[in-house]
Amino acid sequence: MAVTPGDILKYEFLEELGLSQNQLGRDINVPAPHINMIVKGSRKISALMALKLGKYFGTTPQFWMNL
């Protein structure tokens, strides 16, 4: 089974930091359902989302785009 960007977001970032999808959405000014759809694998990470996630988590946008 392939690891998705949503898996990385959920397990390596949200769970590790004790963040909820709702809190992340509020913090980066994105609707929580968008975060949930990424986690579920039904939404891809856009360039804008990669920028926001990179800034928030201290990674690069390329990290998110390459997943």
All heavy atoms as TSV, in Angstrom:
chain	resi	resn	atom	element	x	y	z
A	1	MET	N	N	0.844	-1.185	0.000
A	1	MET	CA	C	0.000	0.000	0.000
A	1	MET	C	C	0.883	1.241	0.000
A	1	MET	O	O	1.829	1.349	0.778
A	1	MET	CB	C	-0.906	-0.009	1.237
A	1	MET	CG	C	-1.944	1.078	1.225
A	1	MET	SD	S	-3.280	0.737	2.365
A	1	MET	CE	C	-2.839	1.794	3.697
A	2	ALA	N	N	0.594	2.183	-0.877
A	2	ALA	CA	C	1.386	3.406	-1.011
A	2	ALA	C	C	1.065	4.386	0.113
A	2	ALA	O	O	-0.068	4.478	0.584
A	2	ALA	CB	C	1.098	4.049	-2.355
A	3	VAL	N	N	2.069	5.121	0.512
A	3	VAL	CA	C	1.896	6.170	1.508
A	3	VAL	C	C	1.500	7.439	0.766
A	3	VAL	O	O	2.135	7.826	-0.213
A	3	VAL	CB	C	3.203	6.402	2.292
A	3	VAL	CG1	C	3.063	7.553	3.254
A	3	VAL	CG2	C	3.615	5.137	3.023
A	4	THR	N	N	0.450	8.084	1.222
A	4	THR	CA	C	-0.055	9.290	0.567
A	4	THR	C	C	0.402	10.542	1.313
A	4	THR	O	O	0.812	10.462	2.483
A	4	THR	CB	C	-1.594	9.282	0.530
A	4	THR	OG1	O	-2.086	9.413	1.877
A	4	THR	CG2	C	-2.142	8.009	-0.100
A	5	PRO	N	N	0.316	11.702	0.662
A	5	PRO	CA	C	0.625	12.947	1.367
A	5	PRO	C	C	-0.250	13.122	2.616
A	5	PRO	O	O	0.205	13.637	3.642
A	5	PRO	CB	C	0.329	14.027	0.334
A	5	PRO	CG	C	0.502	13.351	-0.976
A	5	PRO	CD	C	0.044	11.928	-0.748
A	6	GLY	N	N	-1.491	12.666	2.539
A	6	GLY	CA	C	-2.386	12.741	3.691
A	6	GLY	C	C	-1.899	11.896	4.856
A	6	GLY	O	O	-2.045	12.287	6.022
A	7	ASP	N	N	-1.312	10.735	4.550
A	7	ASP	CA	C	-0.744	9.889	5.604
A	7	ASP	C	C	0.406	10.610	6.309
A	7	ASP	O	O	0.498	10.595	7.532
A	7	ASP	CB	C	-0.219	8.568	5.030
A	7	ASP	CG	C	-1.315	7.658	4.511
A	7	ASP	OD1	O	-2.456	7.737	5.013
A	7	ASP	OD2	O	-1.028	6.856	3.599
A	8	ILE	N	N	1.275	11.234	5.523
A	8	ILE	CA	C	2.405	11.966	6.100
A	8	ILE	C	C	1.890	13.111	6.959
A	8	ILE	O	O	2.350	13.318	8.091
A	8	ILE	CB	C	3.339	12.504	4.990
A	8	ILE	CG1	C	3.891	11.370	4.138
A	8	ILE	CG2	C	4.440	13.372	5.582
A	8	ILE	CD1	C	4.772	10.391	4.871
A	9	LEU	N	N	0.932	13.858	6.431
A	9	LEU	CA	C	0.361	14.976	7.183
A	9	LEU	C	C	-0.245	14.490	8.496
A	9	LEU	O	O	0.027	15.052	9.564
A	9	LEU	CB	C	-0.693	15.697	6.340
A	9	LEU	CG	C	-1.413	16.861	7.015
A	9	LEU	CD1	C	-0.444	17.945	7.461
A	9	LEU	CD2	C	-2.466	17.438	6.077
A	10	LYS	N	N	-1.025	13.431	8.419
A	10	LYS	CA	C	-1.720	12.937	9.607
A	10	LYS	C	C	-0.764	12.351	10.643
A	10	LYS	O	O	-0.781	12.758	11.808
A	10	LYS	CB	C	-2.745	11.879	9.206
A	10	LYS	CG	C	-3.512	11.319	10.385
A	10	LYS	CD	C	-4.536	10.282	9.956
A	10	LYS	CE	C	-5.266	9.734	11.162
A	10	LYS	NZ	N	-6.240	8.701	10.780
A	11	TYR	N	N	0.057	11.406	10.218
A	11	TYR	CA	C	0.859	10.651	11.182
A	11	TYR	C	C	2.161	11.348	11.583
A	11	TYR	O	O	2.559	11.287	12.747
A	11	TYR	CB	C	1.159	9.249	10.650
A	11	TYR	CG	C	-0.087	8.436	10.436
A	11	TYR	CD1	C	-0.500	8.074	9.166
A	11	TYR	CD2	C	-0.879	8.062	11.519
A	11	TYR	CE1	C	-1.664	7.340	8.973
A	11	TYR	CE2	C	-2.045	7.329	11.332
A	11	TYR	CZ	C	-2.434	6.973	10.054
A	11	TYR	OH	O	-3.578	6.256	9.856
A	12	GLU	N	N	2.815	11.985	10.628
A	12	GLU	CA	C	4.121	12.586	10.914
A	12	GLU	C	C	4.021	14.007	11.455
A	12	GLU	O	O	4.968	14.482	12.080
A	12	GLU	CB	C	4.993	12.578	9.654
A	12	GLU	CG	C	5.275	11.197	9.112
A	12	GLU	CD	C	6.110	10.342	10.053
A	12	GLU	OE1	O	6.980	10.888	10.741
A	12	GLU	OE2	O	5.868	9.116	10.098
A	13	PHE	N	N	2.907	14.666	11.200
A	13	PHE	CA	C	2.791	16.056	11.636
A	13	PHE	C	C	1.657	16.259	12.640
A	13	PHE	O	O	1.904	16.664	13.776
A	13	PHE	CB	C	2.643	16.990	10.430
A	13	PHE	CG	C	3.912	17.104	9.640
A	13	PHE	CD1	C	4.169	16.247	8.583
A	13	PHE	CD2	C	4.868	18.048	9.971
A	13	PHE	CE1	C	5.355	16.322	7.866
A	13	PHE	CE2	C	6.057	18.142	9.259
A	13	PHE	CZ	C	6.298	17.274	8.208
A	14	LEU	N	N	0.422	15.994	12.238
A	14	LEU	CA	C	-0.706	16.267	13.139
A	14	LEU	C	C	-0.613	15.451	14.423
A	14	LEU	O	O	-0.674	16.023	15.525
A	14	LEU	CB	C	-2.035	16.010	12.419
A	14	LEU	CG	C	-2.334	16.917	11.231
A	14	LEU	CD1	C	-3.654	16.512	10.578
A	14	LEU	CD2	C	-2.363	18.376	11.634
A	15	GLU	N	N	-0.480	14.146	14.289
A	15	GLU	CA	C	-0.438	13.303	15.495
A	15	GLU	C	C	0.810	13.560	16.327
A	15	GLU	O	O	0.737	13.618	17.552
A	15	GLU	CB	C	-0.565	11.827	15.126
A	15	GLU	CG	C	-1.965	11.464	14.696
A	15	GLU	CD	C	-2.154	9.976	14.442
A	15	GLU	OE1	O	-1.203	9.187	14.607
A	15	GLU	OE2	O	-3.280	9.606	14.071
A	16	GLU	N	N	1.948	13.728	15.663
A	16	GLU	CA	C	3.195	13.960	16.391
A	16	GLU	C	C	3.152	15.255	17.198
A	16	GLU	O	O	3.721	15.338	18.279
A	16	GLU	CB	C	4.387	13.998	15.433
A	16	GLU	CG	C	4.775	12.643	14.894
A	16	GLU	CD	C	5.394	11.730	15.939
A	16	GLU	OE1	O	6.175	12.213	16.776
A	16	GLU	OE2	O	5.086	10.532	15.913
A	17	LEU	N	N	2.480	16.270	16.657
A	17	LEU	CA	C	2.408	17.573	17.322
A	17	LEU	C	C	1.150	17.749	18.158
A	17	LEU	O	O	0.971	18.797	18.784
A	17	LEU	CB	C	2.505	18.691	16.278
A	17	LEU	CG	C	3.824	18.733	15.497
A	17	LEU	CD1	C	3.737	19.725	14.363
A	17	LEU	CD2	C	4.983	19.051	16.431
A	18	GLY	N	N	0.271	16.750	18.134
A	18	GLY	CA	C	-0.972	16.844	18.895
A	18	GLY	C	C	-1.929	17.887	18.347
A	18	GLY	O	O	-2.668	18.510	19.101
A	19	LEU	N	N	-1.916	18.073	17.030
A	19	LEU	CA	C	-2.792	19.041	16.374
A	19	LEU	C	C	-4.003	18.343	15.765
A	19	LEU	O	O	-3.872	17.257	15.207
A	19	LEU	CB	C	-2.065	19.743	15.228
A	19	LEU	CG	C	-1.052	20.810	15.559
A	19	LEU	CD1	C	-0.307	21.220	14.296
A	19	LEU	CD2	C	-1.736	22.012	16.170
A	20	SER	N	N	-5.130	19.005	15.828
A	20	SER	CA	C	-6.312	18.491	15.138
A	20	SER	C	C	-6.357	19.081	13.729
A	20	SER	O	O	-5.704	20.095	13.440
A	20	SER	CB	C	-7.586	18.880	15.886
A	20	SER	OG	O	-7.810	20.277	15.795
A	21	GLN	N	N	-7.108	18.448	12.879
A	21	GLN	CA	C	-7.307	18.981	11.532
A	21	GLN	C	C	-7.966	20.352	11.600
A	21	GLN	O	O	-7.622	21.254	10.829
A	21	GLN	CB	C	-8.151	18.011	10.703
A	21	GLN	CG	C	-7.457	16.697	10.442
A	21	GLN	CD	C	-8.327	15.693	9.735
A	21	GLN	OE1	O	-9.252	16.053	9.016
A	21	GLN	NE2	N	-8.021	14.423	9.905
A	22	ASN	N	N	-8.893	20.511	12.516
A	22	ASN	CA	C	-9.569	21.803	12.678
A	22	ASN	C	C	-8.594	22.891	13.083
A	22	ASN	O	O	-8.641	24.008	12.558
A	22	ASN	CB	C	-10.699	21.706	13.704
A	22	ASN	CG	C	-11.882	20.941	13.183
A	22	ASN	OD1	O	-12.151	20.913	11.994
A	22	ASN	ND2	N	-12.610	20.301	14.088
A	23	GLN	N	N	-7.705	22.583	14.031
A	23	GLN	CA	C	-6.740	23.580	14.490
A	23	GLN	C	C	-5.793	23.974	13.362
A	23	GLN	O	O	-5.507	25.154	13.172
A	23	GLN	CB	C	-5.941	23.062	15.690
A	23	GLN	CG	C	-4.980	24.092	16.257
A	23	GLN	CD	C	-5.693	25.309	16.812
A	23	GLN	OE1	O	-6.628	25.172	17.605
A	23	GLN	NE2	N	-5.285	26.482	16.393
A	24	LEU	N	N	-5.314	23.000	12.616
A	24	LEU	CA	C	-4.444	23.302	11.485
A	24	LEU	C	C	-5.163	24.201	10.489
A	24	LEU	O	O	-4.602	25.200	10.036
A	24	LEU	CB	C	-3.972	22.021	10.797
A	24	LEU	CG	C	-3.133	22.234	9.533
A	24	LEU	CD1	C	-1.863	23.014	9.830
A	24	LEU	CD2	C	-2.815	20.901	8.880
A	25	GLY	N	N	-6.397	23.863	10.179
A	25	GLY	CA	C	-7.181	24.687	9.252
A	25	GLY	C	C	-7.303	26.125	9.730
A	25	GLY	O	O	-7.111	27.065	8.950
A	26	ARG	N	N	-7.593	26.301	11.008
A	26	ARG	CA	C	-7.701	27.658	11.563
A	26	ARG	C	C	-6.357	28.375	11.490
A	26	ARG	O	O	-6.291	29.549	11.116
A	26	ARG	CB	C	-8.189	27.614	13.008
A	26	ARG	CG	C	-9.679	27.378	13.158
A	26	ARG	CD	C	-10.153	27.638	14.575
A	26	ARG	NE	N	-9.505	26.776	15.560
A	26	ARG	CZ	C	-9.935	25.579	15.924
A	26	ARG	NH1	N	-11.027	25.076	15.376
A	26	ARG	NH2	N	-9.294	24.870	16.818
A	27	ASP	N	N	-5.301	27.669	11.847
A	27	ASP	CA	C	-3.979	28.291	11.909
A	27	ASP	C	C	-3.460	28.745	10.543
A	27	ASP	O	O	-2.747	29.743	10.450
A	27	ASP	CB	C	-2.965	27.340	12.540
A	27	ASP	CG	C	-3.169	27.139	14.030
A	27	ASP	OD1	O	-3.975	27.883	14.649
A	27	ASP	OD2	O	-2.533	26.229	14.592
A	28	ILE	N	N	-3.788	27.997	9.494
A	28	ILE	CA	C	-3.296	28.365	8.158
A	28	ILE	C	C	-4.386	28.983	7.288
A	28	ILE	O	O	-4.180	29.205	6.087
A	28	ILE	CB	C	-2.614	27.175	7.448
A	28	ILE	CG1	C	-3.587	26.055	7.136
A	28	ILE	CG2	C	-1.420	26.691	8.241
A	28	ILE	CD1	C	-3.002	24.946	6.262
A	29	ASN	N	N	-5.528	29.277	7.892
A	29	ASN	CA	C	-6.635	29.947	7.203
A	29	ASN	C	C	-7.141	29.159	5.997
A	29	ASN	O	O	-7.262	29.678	4.890
A	29	ASN	CB	C	-6.233	31.366	6.800
A	29	ASN	CG	C	-7.432	32.238	6.511
A	29	ASN	OD1	O	-8.495	32.060	7.106
A	29	ASN	ND2	N	-7.275	33.182	5.609
A	30	VAL	N	N	-7.404	27.877	6.249
A	30	VAL	CA	C	-7.932	26.956	5.233
A	30	VAL	C	C	-9.136	26.246	5.864
A	30	VAL	O	O	-9.078	25.872	7.039
A	30	VAL	CB	C	-6.851	25.910	4.849
A	30	VAL	CG1	C	-7.419	24.808	3.995
A	30	VAL	CG2	C	-5.690	26.578	4.154
A	31	PRO	N	N	-10.219	26.055	5.115
A	31	PRO	CA	C	-11.350	25.328	5.685
A	31	PRO	C	C	-10.941	23.924	6.145
A	31	PRO	O	O	-10.226	23.208	5.436
A	31	PRO	CB	C	-12.351	25.240	4.527
A	31	PRO	CG	C	-11.975	26.363	3.609
A	31	PRO	CD	C	-10.476	26.504	3.742
A	32	ALA	N	N	-11.368	23.554	7.329
A	32	ALA	CA	C	-11.026	22.244	7.893
A	32	ALA	C	C	-11.391	21.085	6.959
A	32	ALA	O	O	-10.634	20.114	6.883
A	32	ALA	CB	C	-11.674	22.066	9.262
A	33	PRO	N	N	-12.510	21.157	6.224
A	33	PRO	CA	C	-12.803	20.050	5.303
A	33	PRO	C	C	-11.720	19.834	4.243
A	33	PRO	O	O	-11.507	18.714	3.794
A	33	PRO	CB	C	-14.132	20.449	4.665
A	33	PRO	CG	C	-14.789	21.301	5.704
A	33	PRO	CD	C	-13.655	22.076	6.326
A	34	HIS	N	N	-11.003	20.893	3.866
A	34	HIS	CA	C	-9.917	20.730	2.891
A	34	HIS	C	C	-8.798	19.891	3.496
A	34	HIS	O	O	-8.237	19.024	2.822
A	34	HIS	CB	C	-9.367	22.085	2.462
A	34	HIS	CG	C	-10.308	22.864	1.608
A	34	HIS	ND1	N	-9.915	23.966	0.907
A	34	HIS	CD2	C	-11.628	22.711	1.347
A	34	HIS	CE1	C	-10.947	24.463	0.240
A	34	HIS	NE2	N	-11.997	23.717	0.504
A	35	ILE	N	N	-8.480	20.144	4.762
A	35	ILE	CA	C	-7.457	19.358	5.455
A	35	ILE	C	C	-7.914	17.905	5.542
A	35	ILE	O	O	-7.151	16.977	5.258
A	35	ILE	CB	C	-7.180	19.913	6.867
A	35	ILE	CG1	C	-6.767	21.392	6.814
A	35	ILE	CG2	C	-6.146	19.062	7.594
A	35	ILE	CD1	C	-5.496	21.684	6.090
A	36	ASN	N	N	-9.174	17.716	5.899
A	36	ASN	CA	C	-9.717	16.364	6.022
A	36	ASN	C	C	-9.672	15.617	4.695
A	36	ASN	O	O	-9.343	14.428	4.656
A	36	ASN	CB	C	-11.143	16.411	6.573
A	36	ASN	CG	C	-11.706	15.034	6.792
A	36	ASN	OD1	O	-12.509	14.546	6.008
A	36	ASN	ND2	N	-11.278	14.404	7.875
A	37	MET	N	N	-9.970	16.297	3.607
A	37	MET	CA	C	-9.942	15.646	2.293
A	37	MET	C	C	-8.519	15.264	1.902
A	37	MET	O	O	-8.308	14.223	1.277
A	37	MET	CB	C	-10.594	16.539	1.240
A	37	MET	CG	C	-12.100	16.655	1.451
A	37	MET	SD	S	-13.071	17.506	0.168
A	37	MET	CE	C	-12.128	18.913	-0.245
A	38	ILE	N	N	-7.533	16.070	2.284
A	38	ILE	CA	C	-6.130	15.702	2.030
A	38	ILE	C	C	-5.777	14.463	2.838
A	38	ILE	O	O	-5.183	13.517	2.326
A	38	ILE	CB	C	-5.183	16.872	2.359
A	38	ILE	CG1	C	-5.364	17.993	1.337
A	38	ILE	CG2	C	-3.727	16.401	2.386
A	38	ILE	CD1	C	-4.663	19.288	1.703
A	39	VAL	N	N	-6.148	14.455	4.112
A	39	VAL	CA	C	-5.853	13.309	4.975
A	39	VAL	C	C	-6.504	12.040	4.439
A	39	VAL	O	O	-5.895	10.973	4.430
A	39	VAL	CB	C	-6.289	13.600	6.436
A	39	VAL	CG1	C	-6.267	12.343	7.287
A	39	VAL	CG2	C	-5.384	14.667	7.052
A	40	LYS	N	N	-7.725	12.153	3.939
A	40	LYS	CA	C	-8.434	10.988	3.394
A	40	LYS	C	C	-7.945	10.579	2.010
A	40	LYS	O	O	-8.298	9.514	1.521
A	40	LYS	CB	C	-9.935	11.284	3.314
A	40	LYS	CG	C	-10.621	11.298	4.649
A	40	LYS	CD	C	-12.112	11.506	4.439
A	40	LYS	CE	C	-12.867	11.318	5.732
A	40	LYS	NZ	N	-14.310	11.451	5.530
A	41	GLY	N	N	-7.177	11.449	1.361
A	41	GLY	CA	C	-6.663	11.136	0.035
A	41	GLY	C	C	-7.568	11.516	-1.107
A	41	GLY	O	O	-7.327	11.133	-2.250
A	42	SER	N	N	-8.616	12.295	-0.827
A	42	SER	CA	C	-9.533	12.684	-1.891
A	42	SER	C	C	-9.247	14.087	-2.432
A	42	SER	O	O	-9.961	14.571	-3.307
A	42	SER	CB	C	-10.984	12.607	-1.395
A	42	SER	OG	O	-11.204	13.498	-0.327
A	43	ARG	N	N	-8.207	14.721	-1.915
A	43	ARG	CA	C	-7.805	16.047	-2.391
A	43	ARG	C	C	-6.280	16.081	-2.449
A	43	ARG	O	O	-5.612	15.654	-1.525
A	43	ARG	CB	C	-8.334	17.131	-1.460
A	43	ARG	CG	C	-8.038	18.534	-1.906
A	43	ARG	CD	C	-8.551	19.547	-0.861
A	43	ARG	NE	N	-8.414	20.886	-1.343
A	43	ARG	CZ	C	-9.404	21.607	-1.858
A	43	ARG	NH1	N	-10.612	21.093	-1.940
A	43	ARG	NH2	N	-9.197	22.832	-2.271
A	44	LYS	N	N	-5.767	16.606	-3.550
A	44	LYS	CA	C	-4.323	16.729	-3.700
A	44	LYS	C	C	-3.839	18.002	-3.011
A	44	LYS	O	O	-4.613	18.909	-2.740
A	44	LYS	CB	C	-3.943	16.764	-5.174
A	44	LYS	CG	C	-4.230	15.464	-5.885
A	44	LYS	CD	C	-3.790	15.512	-7.319
A	44	LYS	CE	C	-4.081	14.173	-7.973
A	44	LYS	NZ	N	-3.557	14.113	-9.329
A	45	ILE	N	N	-2.544	18.048	-2.765
A	45	ILE	CA	C	-1.948	19.242	-2.184
A	45	ILE	C	C	-1.610	20.205	-3.318
A	45	ILE	O	O	-0.796	19.893	-4.188
A	45	ILE	CB	C	-0.702	18.892	-1.356
A	45	ILE	CG1	C	-1.124	18.065	-0.137
A	45	ILE	CG2	C	0.042	20.153	-0.936
A	45	ILE	CD1	C	-0.008	17.618	0.759
A	46	SER	N	N	-2.266	21.358	-3.300
A	46	SER	CA	C	-2.023	22.378	-4.320
A	46	SER	C	C	-0.737	23.133	-3.985
A	46	SER	O	O	-0.182	23.009	-2.884
A	46	SER	CB	C	-3.195	23.360	-4.350
A	46	SER	OG	O	-3.232	24.105	-3.134
A	47	ALA	N	N	-0.293	23.947	-4.927
A	47	ALA	CA	C	0.904	24.761	-4.694
A	47	ALA	C	C	0.686	25.715	-3.519
A	47	ALA	O	O	1.569	25.872	-2.670
A	47	ALA	CB	C	1.266	25.532	-5.953
A	48	LEU	N	N	-0.492	26.333	-3.444
A	48	LEU	CA	C	-0.786	27.241	-2.335
A	48	LEU	C	C	-0.802	26.493	-1.006
A	48	LEU	O	O	-0.245	26.974	-0.012
A	48	LEU	CB	C	-2.121	27.958	-2.566
A	48	LEU	CG	C	-2.551	28.933	-1.469
A	48	LEU	CD1	C	-1.490	30.020	-1.251
A	48	LEU	CD2	C	-3.890	29.558	-1.812
A	49	MET	N	N	-1.396	25.312	-0.984
A	49	MET	CA	C	-1.425	24.513	0.243
A	49	MET	C	C	-0.003	24.102	0.631
A	49	MET	O	O	0.347	24.118	1.813
A	49	MET	CB	C	-2.305	23.275	0.067
A	49	MET	CG	C	-2.435	22.433	1.318
A	49	MET	SD	S	-3.320	23.254	2.667
A	49	MET	CE	C	-4.994	23.063	2.079
A	50	ALA	N	N	0.821	23.755	-0.354
A	50	ALA	CA	C	2.212	23.390	-0.078
A	50	ALA	C	C	2.967	24.557	0.551
A	50	ALA	O	O	3.757	24.362	1.478
A	50	ALA	CB	C	2.901	22.935	-1.360
A	51	LEU	N	N	2.705	25.755	0.065
A	51	LEU	CA	C	3.327	26.948	0.656
A	51	LEU	C	C	2.892	27.123	2.111
A	51	LEU	O	O	3.719	27.383	2.989
A	51	LEU	CB	C	2.961	28.197	-0.147
A	51	LEU	CG	C	3.646	28.359	-1.491
A	51	LEU	CD1	C	2.976	29.472	-2.297
A	51	LEU	CD2	C	5.120	28.661	-1.297
A	52	LYS	N	N	1.600	26.987	2.350
A	52	LYS	CA	C	1.064	27.173	3.703
A	52	LYS	C	C	1.580	26.095	4.659
A	52	LYS	O	O	1.984	26.397	5.785
A	52	LYS	CB	C	-0.467	27.174	3.681
A	52	LYS	CG	C	-1.038	28.413	3.034
A	52	LYS	CD	C	-2.547	28.404	3.053
A	52	LYS	CE	C	-3.095	29.674	2.451
A	52	LYS	NZ	N	-4.346	30.073	3.028
A	53	LEU	N	N	1.570	24.845	4.211
A	53	LEU	CA	C	2.047	23.751	5.063
A	53	LEU	C	C	3.545	23.877	5.321
A	53	LEU	O	O	4.013	23.646	6.444
A	53	LEU	CB	C	1.728	22.400	4.430
A	53	LEU	CG	C	0.257	22.018	4.363
A	53	LEU	CD1	C	0.073	20.738	3.541
A	53	LEU	CD2	C	-0.349	21.864	5.747
A	54	GLY	N	N	4.294	24.250	4.297
A	54	GLY	CA	C	5.728	24.421	4.457
A	54	GLY	C	C	6.063	25.499	5.473
A	54	GLY	O	O	6.914	25.304	6.353
A	55	LYS	N	N	5.379	26.611	5.366
A	55	LYS	CA	C	5.620	27.717	6.303
A	55	LYS	C	C	5.226	27.308	7.723
A	55	LYS	O	O	5.961	27.554	8.676
A	55	LYS	CB	C	4.840	28.950	5.861
A	55	LYS	CG	C	5.098	30.160	6.718
A	55	LYS	CD	C	4.395	31.388	6.179
A	55	LYS	CE	C	4.690	32.587	7.070
A	55	LYS	NZ	N	4.050	33.788	6.579
A	56	TYR	N	N	4.092	26.670	7.856
A	56	TYR	CA	C	3.568	26.303	9.179
A	56	TYR	C	C	4.443	25.261	9.869
A	56	TYR	O	O	4.733	25.376	11.063
A	56	TYR	CB	C	2.139	25.785	9.044
A	56	TYR	CG	C	1.455	25.541	10.364
A	56	TYR	CD1	C	0.913	26.598	11.079
A	56	TYR	CD2	C	1.343	24.268	10.890
A	56	TYR	CE1	C	0.287	26.393	12.299
A	56	TYR	CE2	C	0.727	24.042	12.109
A	56	TYR	CZ	C	0.186	25.111	12.806
A	56	TYR	OH	O	-0.428	24.896	14.013
A	57	PHE	N	N	4.858	24.244	9.129
A	57	PHE	CA	C	5.607	23.140	9.725
A	57	PHE	C	C	7.122	23.292	9.613
A	57	PHE	O	O	7.868	22.424	10.061
A	57	PHE	CB	C	5.171	21.805	9.114
A	57	PHE	CG	C	3.786	21.391	9.508
A	57	PHE	CD1	C	2.796	21.234	8.553
A	57	PHE	CD2	C	3.458	21.143	10.837
A	57	PHE	CE1	C	1.511	20.836	8.911
A	57	PHE	CE2	C	2.178	20.751	11.201
A	57	PHE	CZ	C	1.204	20.600	10.238
A	58	GLY	N	N	7.587	24.371	8.997
A	58	GLY	CA	C	9.019	24.586	8.889
A	58	GLY	C	C	9.695	23.671	7.882
A	58	GLY	O	O	10.859	23.329	8.035
A	59	THR	N	N	8.947	23.292	6.865
A	59	THR	CA	C	9.499	22.489	5.781
A	59	THR	C	C	9.505	23.354	4.527
A	59	THR	O	O	9.160	24.534	4.587
A	59	THR	CB	C	8.653	21.223	5.532
A	59	THR	OG1	O	7.336	21.620	5.113
A	59	THR	CG2	C	8.547	20.351	6.769
A	60	THR	N	N	9.854	22.773	3.409
A	60	THR	CA	C	9.792	23.519	2.152
A	60	THR	C	C	8.489	23.171	1.433
A	60	THR	O	O	7.936	22.082	1.635
A	60	THR	CB	C	10.975	23.146	1.234
A	60	THR	OG1	O	10.859	21.758	0.890
A	60	THR	CG2	C	12.307	23.425	1.924
A	61	PRO	N	N	8.022	24.064	0.590
A	61	PRO	CA	C	6.868	23.719	-0.240
A	61	PRO	C	C	7.161	22.499	-1.128
A	61	PRO	O	O	6.280	21.681	-1.368
A	61	PRO	CB	C	6.625	24.972	-1.092
A	61	PRO	CG	C	7.248	26.076	-0.323
A	61	PRO	CD	C	8.416	25.468	0.401
A	62	GLN	N	N	8.419	22.370	-1.556
A	62	GLN	CA	C	8.802	21.246	-2.406
A	62	GLN	C	C	8.610	19.919	-1.690
A	62	GLN	O	O	8.260	18.924	-2.333
A	62	GLN	CB	C	10.264	21.388	-2.862
A	62	GLN	CG	C	10.500	22.512	-3.842
A	62	GLN	CD	C	10.592	23.886	-3.164
A	62	GLN	OE1	O	10.701	24.013	-1.947
A	62	GLN	NE2	N	10.526	24.926	-3.968
A	63	PHE	N	N	8.849	19.907	-0.385
A	63	PHE	CA	C	8.619	18.694	0.392
A	63	PHE	C	C	7.197	18.189	0.173
A	63	PHE	O	O	6.971	17.013	-0.110
A	63	PHE	CB	C	8.865	18.958	1.887
A	63	PHE	CG	C	8.437	17.844	2.781
A	63	PHE	CD1	C	9.263	16.766	2.993
A	63	PHE	CD2	C	7.201	17.870	3.431
A	63	PHE	CE1	C	8.877	15.713	3.830
A	63	PHE	CE2	C	6.809	16.836	4.276
A	63	PHE	CZ	C	7.647	15.754	4.459
A	64	TRP	N	N	6.241	19.085	0.279
A	64	TRP	CA	C	4.819	18.712	0.137
A	64	TRP	C	C	4.456	18.387	-1.310
A	64	TRP	O	O	3.683	17.473	-1.560
A	64	TRP	CB	C	3.918	19.821	0.692
A	64	TRP	CG	C	4.132	19.983	2.156
A	64	TRP	CD1	C	4.873	20.930	2.785
A	64	TRP	CD2	C	3.653	19.109	3.188
A	64	TRP	NE1	N	4.882	20.710	4.145
A	64	TRP	CE2	C	4.136	19.595	4.418
A	64	TRP	CE3	C	2.864	17.966	3.186
A	64	TRP	CZ2	C	3.854	18.978	5.631
A	64	TRP	CZ3	C	2.574	17.357	4.406
A	64	TRP	CH2	C	3.062	17.866	5.601
A	65	MET	N	N	5.024	19.117	-2.244
A	65	MET	CA	C	4.711	18.869	-3.662
A	65	MET	C	C	5.299	17.538	-4.133
A	65	MET	O	O	4.750	16.911	-5.036
A	65	MET	CB	C	5.244	20.004	-4.535
A	65	MET	CG	C	4.574	21.353	-4.293
A	65	MET	SD	S	2.786	21.376	-4.527
A	65	MET	CE	C	2.660	21.097	-6.269
A	66	ASN	N	N	6.391	17.107	-3.529
A	66	ASN	CA	C	7.050	15.876	-3.962
A	66	ASN	C	C	6.473	14.614	-3.331
A	66	ASN	O	O	6.889	13.515	-3.685
A	66	ASN	CB	C	8.554	15.943	-3.675
A	66	ASN	CG	C	9.259	16.924	-4.569
A	66	ASN	OD1	O	8.823	17.199	-5.679
A	66	ASN	ND2	N	10.360	17.469	-4.084
A	67	LEU	N	N	5.556	14.755	-2.386
A	67	LEU	CA	C	5.007	13.562	-1.732
A	67	LEU	C	C	4.131	12.774	-2.695
A	67	LEU	O	O	3.423	13.258	-3.484
A	67	LEU	CB	C	4.194	13.946	-0.495
A	67	LEU	CG	C	5.014	14.466	0.666
A	67	LEU	CD1	C	4.088	14.893	1.792
A	67	LEU	CD2	C	5.952	13.393	1.182
